[in-house]
């Protein structure tokens, strides 16, 4: 057996991802182009050239084309797989093309990333990965088809492990991890610091990076009082008592999602909202100060409705407020208004402030975010985060509770924000806030051990941090703060 054939056989036996029937063939559009690959190529191109978000763009395309479940799963793996491992594939493409990535036009580059993922990480025969991918690029960038074909043929001559050895030879450990797991180096360093800051072992880093690249199933939450989780298709989530994971790539095909009784939501996000609803607080109006796109507002609204209470939801973006209204369409106790959360007046008895953040805890669902963020973004965000938490505490009623959350474990966006805001309040004569034991609240909801969620201690209370590699959820941070009566 030829060496190249032996390597390909090894790659096929160890590869993951949806298997295509018929040697990789699938239904074609009227133009004769493989539709799942074309959809994936279009999304990759828009992500690269228009700053589009794959998690918004791809479901819309799948719905519009009415693709069957198998093809939708294939298109989803092509898209997200290529995005998750883009840094590695770009290193391979640079080597195979013998030119820098920034010297390659967007159309052929998107096709090469698509082809590289099929060749190096999926159980797609080489001939199908090559011919069908080149067919996609021929339609809109025909002059580059030969170049794409040549580069993909060079890539097909070695397996993923051999390519990794080639493109990381002589690099530092940080660079190797960054390429192997397709994270910018600054994020590798930031996640190392985050593990240490939240009092975890930095040796978990590689598992955390790998978890960011593991395909995440679509998660949904059954809104309390409107739907029981047992009525949802799919498997119940292990932590959230209202969650389930779906096998479909088009969740609106589920009737409860379409009519608003269930919302697409990661398990970690659901737990943040459930935690705020769980703690004791006076009766009154609840608030969500950064409510868009509305998943947590919907859970809060459903929980508040069971107690005869209302939720005021705010967001500074008209578009995101419309998303909140859509998310809470089945509820009648939630009002959504365009307003900067820093201008909320209150008093509110429960306040959620899920602040804009780097999103480093949600990279498995929004893989392109890792390539868009820069270290300086953290500095810009932390100022806003401090102001929002300060406003939430000011708007909170005596005896009420504020939940500060982020979908990032970055130490500067999490523990440091809480510490700085509480220190500033104390300096201004307002030592009126108690840190609650958020891990114990999560334990009461999930049935897991409190220490599984523990971050740093502050007085008698503790912050909580979820991790993709430990909880199979987004990396949500949560601190619960009670304002003195």
C-alpha positions in Angstrom: 0.0 0.0 0.0 1.3 3.5 -0.9 2.3 5.7 2.0 -0.2 8.4 1.1 -3.0 5.8 0.9 -2.0 4.4 4.3 -2.2 7.9 5.8 -5.6 8.6 4.3 -6.9 5.3 5.6 -5.7 6.2 9.1 -7.2 9.6 8.8 -10.6 8.2 7.7 -10.6 5.7 10.6 -9.9 8.3 13.2 -11.9 11.2 11.8 -15.1 12.6 13.1 -18.1 14.3 11.7 -21.2 13.4 9.7 -20.7 10.7 7.1 -22.1 11.2 3.7 -23.8 8.5 1.7 -22.8 7.8 -1.9 -19.2 8.7 -1.6 -19.9 12.2 -0.4 -22.5 13.1 -2.9 -25.6 14.9 -1.9 -28.6 16.7 -3.4 -27.6 19.5 -5.8 -29.1 22.9 -6.5 -30.5 23.8 -9.9 -27.1 25.2 -10.8 -25.4 21.8 -10.2 -23.5 22.8 -7.1 -23.6 20.7 -3.9 -26.0 22.7 -1.7 -24.7 21.9 1.8 -21.2 22.9 0.7 -22.4 26.0 -1.1 -24.3 27.1 2.0 -21.3 26.5 4.2 -19.0 28.4 1.8 -21.4 31.4 1.7 -21.5 31.6 5.5 -17.7 31.3 5.8 -17.3 34.1 3.2 -19.8 36.4 4.9 -18.2 35.8 8.3 -14.8 36.7 6.8 -15.9 39.7 4.7 -19.0 41.1 6.4 -18.4 40.3 10.1 -21.5 38.2 10.0 -22.3 35.7 12.8 -22.5 32.1 11.8 -25.0 31.2 14.5 -27.4 33.8 13.1 -26.7 33.4 9.4 -26.6 29.6 9.0 -29.9 28.7 10.6 -31.7 31.3 8.4 -30.1 29.8 5.3 -31.0 26.3 6.3 -34.6 27.3 7.0 -34.9 29.1 3.7 -33.5 26.2 1.6 -35.6 23.7 3.5 -32.7 21.3 3.6 -33.4 17.8 5.0 -32.0 16.9 8.4 -29.0 15.0 7.1 -27.9 17.7 4.7 -28.5 20.4 7.4 -26.2 18.5 9.8 -23.6 18.2 7.1 -23.7 21.9 6.3 -23.6 22.7 10.0 -20.5 20.6 10.6 -18.8 22.1 7.5 -19.4 25.6 8.7 -18.7 25.4 12.4 -15.8 22.9 12.0 -14.0 25.1 9.5 -14.5 28.1 11.8 -13.4 26.3 15.0 -10.2 25.1 13.5 -9.5 28.1 11.2 -6.2 29.0 12.7 -4.8 25.5 12.2 -6.3 25.3 8.7 -4.8 28.7 7.8 -1.4 27.5 8.8 -1.8 24.4 6.7 -3.1 26.5 3.7 -0.2 28.9 4.0 2.3 26.0 3.9 0.5 24.2 1.0 -0.1 27.4 -1.0 3.3 28.8 -0.3 1.9 32.2 0.3 0.5 34.2 3.3 -3.2 34.0 4.1 -3.6 37.7 3.7 -2.4 37.4 0.1 -5.2 35.0 -0.8 -8.6 36.4 -1.9 -11.6 35.7 0.3 -13.5 33.5 -2.1 -10.8 30.9 -2.7 -9.7 31.1 0.9 -13.2 30.2 2.2 -13.2 27.2 -0.2 -9.8 26.1 1.0 -10.9 26.3 4.6 -14.0 24.3 3.7 -11.9 21.7 1.9 -9.2 21.5 4.5 -11.9 20.6 7.1 -13.2 17.8 5.0 -9.8 16.4 4.2 -8.3 16.6 7.7 -11.2 16.2 10.1 -14.2 14.6 8.4 -15.0 11.2 7.0 -15.4 12.5 3.5 -13.5 10.7 0.7 -10.7 12.8 -0.8 -12.2 12.8 -4.3 -15.5 14.2 -3.0 -13.8 16.8 -0.8 -11.8 18.0 -3.7 -14.2 17.9 -6.6 -17.3 19.2 -4.8 -15.4 22.0 -3.0 -13.8 23.1 -6.3 -17.2 23.0 -7.9 -18.5 25.5 -5.3 -15.8 28.1 -6.0 -16.0 27.7 -9.8 -19.5 29.3 -9.8 -18.4 32.7 -8.4 -14.6 32.7 -8.7 -13.9 30.4 -11.6 -10.4 31.8 -12.3 -9.3 30.6 -8.8 -10.6 27.1 -9.2 -7.3 25.7 -10.4 -5.4 27.3 -7.5 -7.9 25.9 -5.0 -7.7 22.5 -6.5 -3.9 22.5 -6.4 -3.7 23.6 -2.8 -6.3 21.1 -1.6 -4.5 18.3 -3.4 -1.3 19.2 -1.5 -3.2 19.2 1.7 -4.6 15.7 0.9 -1.1 14.3 0.8 -0.8 14.2 4.6 -3.1 13.7 7.5 -3.9 16.1 10.3 -1.2 14.9 12.7 1.5 15.2 10.1 0.4 18.7 9.1 0.3 19.7 12.8 3.9 18.6 13.2 4.9 20.5 10.1 3.3 23.8 11.0 4.3 23.8 14.7 7.9 22.7 14.3 10.2 24.9 16.3 7.5 27.0 17.9 6.9 27.8 21.6 4.4 25.8 23.7 1.9 28.7 23.6 2.2 28.9 19.9 1.8 25.2 19.5 -1.4 25.2 21.6 -2.7 28.2 19.7 -2.3 26.5 16.3 -3.3 23.1 17.4 -6.5 24.3 19.1 -7.1 27.4 16.8 -7.1 30.1 19.5 -5.1 33.4 19.2 -2.1 33.3 21.4 -3.4 36.1 23.6 -6.6 34.1 24.3 -4.4 31.0 25.3 -2.6 33.2 27.8 -5.8 34.8 29.0 -7.5 31.5 29.6 -4.4 30.3 31.5 -4.7 33.3 33.8 -8.5 32.8 34.1 -8.0 29.2 35.4 -5.6 30.4 38.0 -7.7 33.4 38.9 -10.8 31.3 39.5 -8.6 29.0 41.7 -8.4 26.1 39.2 -5.4 24.1 38.0 -3.7 25.7 34.9 -3.1 22.2 33.8 -6.7 22.1 32.6 -5.9 24.6 29.8 -5.6 22.1 27.0 -8.9 20.4 28.0 -10.5 23.8 28.0 -9.1 24.7 24.6 -10.3 21.3 23.2 -13.7 21.9 24.6 -14.1 25.1 22.7 -13.7 23.1 19.5 -16.2 20.3 20.4 -19.4 20.7 18.5 -22.2 21.8 20.8 -25.7 20.6 20.3 -28.6 23.1 20.1 -29.8 23.7 23.6 -33.4 24.8 24.4 -35.1 25.8 27.6 -38.7 25.0 28.4 -40.2 28.2 29.9 -41.4 27.5 33.5 -45.2 27.4 33.7 -45.6 27.3 29.9 -44.0 24.0 29.0 -42.6 21.0 30.9 -39.1 19.8 29.8 -40.5 16.3 29.2 -42.5 17.7 26.3 -39.4 18.7 24.4 -37.7 16.3 22.0 -34.1 15.3 22.6 -32.2 14.6 25.7 -32.6 16.4 29.1 -29.6 18.5 30.0 -27.7 17.2 33.1 -27.7 20.5 35.0 -30.5 22.8 34.0 -33.9 21.4 35.1 -35.6 23.2 32.2 -33.1 22.3 29.4 -32.9 19.8 26.6 -30.5 19.3 23.7 -31.9 18.9 20.2 -30.5 16.9 17.3 -31.9 19.3 14.7 -29.9 22.1 13.2 -33.2 24.1 12.7 -34.7 24.5 16.2 -37.8 26.4 14.9 -39.0 23.2 13.4 -39.9 22.3 17.1 -43.4 23.6 17.7 -42.7 24.8 21.2 -39.8 26.9 20.0 -41.8 28.4 17.1 -44.6 29.4 19.4 -42.4 30.9 22.2 -42.9 28.3 24.9 -39.3 27.2 24.6 -36.3 29.2 23.7 -32.9 28.3 22.2 -30.5 28.7 25.1 -27.3 27.2 26.4 -27.6 25.4 29.7 -25.2 27.8 31.4 -27.3 30.8 30.4 -30.4 29.2 31.8 -28.7 28.5 35.1 -27.8 32.2 35.5 -31.5 33.2 35.2 -32.7 30.3 37.3 -30.2 31.3 40.1 -31.6 34.9 40.3 -35.1 33.5 40.4 -34.1 31.0 43.1 -32.7 33.3 45.8 -35.0 35.0 48.3 -36.0 38.6 47.5 -39.0 40.9 48.3 -42.0 41.0 46.0 -41.9 43.5 43.2 -40.7 44.2 39.7 -37.7 42.4 38.3 -35.3 43.8 35.7 -32.9 42.7 33.0 -30.6 45.6 32.2 -28.9 44.0 29.1 -31.7 41.9 27.9 -31.0 41.2 24.2 -31.4 38.8 22.6 -33.8 37.8 25.3 -33.2 34.2 26.4 -32.6 35.0 30.0 -35.4 37.6 30.0 -37.8 34.8 28.9 -36.8 32.5 31.7 -37.0 35.4 34.2 -40.4 36.4 32.8 -41.8 32.9 33.1 -40.5 32.5 36.7 -41.9 35.9 37.6 -45.2 35.2 36.1 -45.6 32.2 38.4 -45.4 34.6 41.3 -47.7 37.3 39.7 -44.7 39.7 39.2 -43.5 41.6 36.2 -40.1 42.0 34.4 -38.8 45.2 32.8 -36.3 44.4 30.1 -33.9 47.0 28.7 -31.4 47.1 25.9 -29.7 50.0 24.2 -30.3 48.5 20.7 -33.7 48.6 18.9 -32.8 45.4 17.0 -32.0 43.6 20.2 -35.1 44.8 21.9 -37.1 43.4 19.0 -35.3 40.0 19.7 -36.4 40.3 23.3 -40.0 40.9 22.3 -39.8 37.8 20.1 -38.2 35.7 22.9 -40.9 36.7 25.3 -43.9 36.5 22.9 -45.6 33.9 25.0 -45.5 36.0 28.1 -47.6 38.9 29.1 -45.6 40.2 32.1 -42.5 41.3 30.3 -42.1 44.8 28.9 -39.1 45.5 26.6 -37.8 49.0 26.1 -34.9 50.6 24.3 -32.9 52.1 27.2 -29.3 52.0 28.3 -29.1 49.8 31.3 -27.0 52.4 33.1 -30.1 54.6 33.1 -32.4 52.1 34.9 -34.0 53.8 37.9 -35.9 51.1 39.8 -36.4 50.1 42.4 -36.3 46.5 41.3 -36.3 43.5 43.6 -34.2 41.2 41.3 -31.8 42.7 38.7 -30.0 40.7 36.1 -27.0 42.5 34.5 -25.6 40.1 32.0 -23.0 42.5 30.7 -21.5 42.8 27.2 -18.2 40.9 27.3 -15.5 39.3 25.2 -17.5 36.1 24.8 -14.5 33.9 25.6 -16.7 31.5 27.4 -18.9 30.9 24.4 -16.4 30.1 21.7 -17.7 26.7 21.0 -21.0 28.3 19.8 -19.5 31.5 18.3 -16.2 30.2 17.1 -15.5 33.3 14.9 -15.5 35.5 17.9 -12.0 34.3 18.8 -10.6 35.9 15.7 -12.4 39.2 16.1 -11.5 40.0 19.6 -8.2 41.8 20.6 -6.7 42.3 24.0 -7.5 46.0 23.9 -11.2 45.1 23.7 -11.1 43.9 27.3 -10.0 47.3 28.5 -12.8 49.0 26.6 -15.4 46.5 27.9 -14.4 46.6 31.6 -15.3 50.3 31.9 -18.8 49.6 30.7 -19.1 46.5 32.9 -18.2 48.5 36.0 -20.8 51.1 35.1 -23.5 48.6 34.5 -22.9 46.7 37.7 -22.9 50.0 39.7 -26.2 51.0 38.0 -27.7 47.7 38.8 -26.9 48.0 42.5 -28.2 51.6 42.6 -31.5 50.4 40.9 -31.9 47.4 43.3 -34.4 47.7 46.1 -33.4 47.2 49.7 -33.2 43.5 50.4 -33.2 42.8 46.6 -30.6 40.8 44.7 -28.4 41.6 41.7 -27.0 38.9 39.5 -23.8 39.9 37.7 -23.0 37.6 34.8 -20.8 37.3 31.8 -20.2 34.6 29.2 -16.5 34.9 29.8 -14.1 33.6 32.4 -11.6 36.3 31.8 -10.5 37.5 35.2 -10.6 41.2 34.3 -14.3 40.8 33.3 -15.4 38.8 36.2 -13.9 38.8 39.7 -12.0 42.1 39.2 -15.2 43.9 38.2 -17.1 42.7 41.2 -14.2 43.6 43.5 -13.7 47.1 42.0 -17.4 48.0 42.1 -17.8 46.9 45.7 -14.6 48.7 46.7 -15.7 51.9 45.1 -19.1 51.7 46.8 -17.4 51.2 50.2 -15.1 54.2 49.5 -18.2 56.3 48.9 -19.8 55.2 52.1 -22.1 52.5 50.7 -21.0 49.2 52.4 -24.4 47.9 51.8 -23.8 44.8 49.6 -23.3 41.2 50.6 -21.8 38.6 48.3 -24.1 35.5 48.4 -22.9 31.9 47.9 -23.7 31.5 44.2 -22.2 27.9 44.0 -24.7 26.8 46.6 -27.6 28.3 44.8 -26.5 26.5 41.6 -26.1 23.3 43.6 -29.7 23.6 44.8 -30.9 24.0 41.2 -28.8 21.3 39.6 -28.3 18.7 42.3 -24.5 18.9 41.7 -22.0 19.7 44.4 -21.5 23.4 45.2 -17.8 23.1 44.8 -18.2 22.0 41.2 -19.1 25.7 40.4 -16.9 27.5 42.9 -14.7 30.4 42.1 -13.2 32.9 44.6 -14.6 33.5 48.1 -15.6 37.0 49.2 -16.6 37.1 52.9 -19.2 34.4 53.5 -20.1 34.3 49.9 -18.5 32.9 46.7 -18.6 33.7 43.0 -19.4 30.9 40.5 -17.8 29.9 37.2 -19.0 27.4 34.7 -16.5 25.8 32.3 -17.0 24.2 28.9 -14.6 21.4 29.7 -16.2 20.6 33.0 -19.9 21.4 32.6 -20.3 21.0 28.9 -21.9 24.5 28.9 -20.8 28.0 28.0 -18.3 29.5 30.4 -20.7 31.6 32.4 -19.6 33.6 35.4 -22.1 34.5 38.1 -22.0 36.6 41.3 -25.2 37.1 43.4 -25.2 40.3 45.4 -27.8 41.2 48.1 -28.4 44.9 48.9 -28.9 45.6 52.6 -32.4 46.5 53.8 
